[in-house]
């Protein structure tokens, strides 16, 4: 596929530095220890971003953590990425029949929201002899059109997927409803953090519960203030998305 990068590389670098500085200030001001002990990690959401621009950011800025939303786009990019510099997460909706295409290409899958998907990841990981890090996706806004486990079912769901031997449950992820006012995200993120803390306190065997992923370009600041230790930022660094052909 072809990519049309929205911004020149020098502007991308400036945007990235701005986001990093904002996160540093927020973490420094938080009145508690960061949840994982290492502040708030920044994942660059690289949907529609060319491999060349991703590689530039990795080389010139030392930024290694990226996330892809679409299976086909990830597969198209994969051989052109400087993978020795990168840690790749899959952050989009994942169909069970496409797990096999990415199981050996990513380091973590964020969007585990149904047992059938968890079981397929477990099966494919077993075939490759790996243990895949995963996050439970929670539908914190209870939106019918979105994926994710309902908040009241999150603990039971986490217990079930923790039983799968080729998965390592690392925490939870959420996508809050799209809002105009940044302050409107607070109740969604606060509820998600409460769920995270409640499950983490149970110390479920077989898990390494250390990741609370919430916040995107329009909401990463408030997410970080509310306790997120992994934010997913795309357009705030790379510019508004270009239109791409939807994955079949």
Secondary structure, DSSP 8 states (H G I E B T S, - for coil): -----SS-HHHHHHHHHHHHHHHHHHHHH-SS--TTSS--EEEEE-TT--HHHHHHHHHHH---EEEE--HHHHHHHHTTS-GGG-EEEE-S---GGGHHHHTTT-SEEEEE-SHHHHHHHHHHHHHHT--EEEEEEEETT--TTS-SEEGGGHHHHHHHHHT-TTEEEEEEEE-----SSGGGGHHHHHHHHHHHHHHHHH--TT----EEE---TTTHHHHHHTT-SEEEESHHHH-S--------
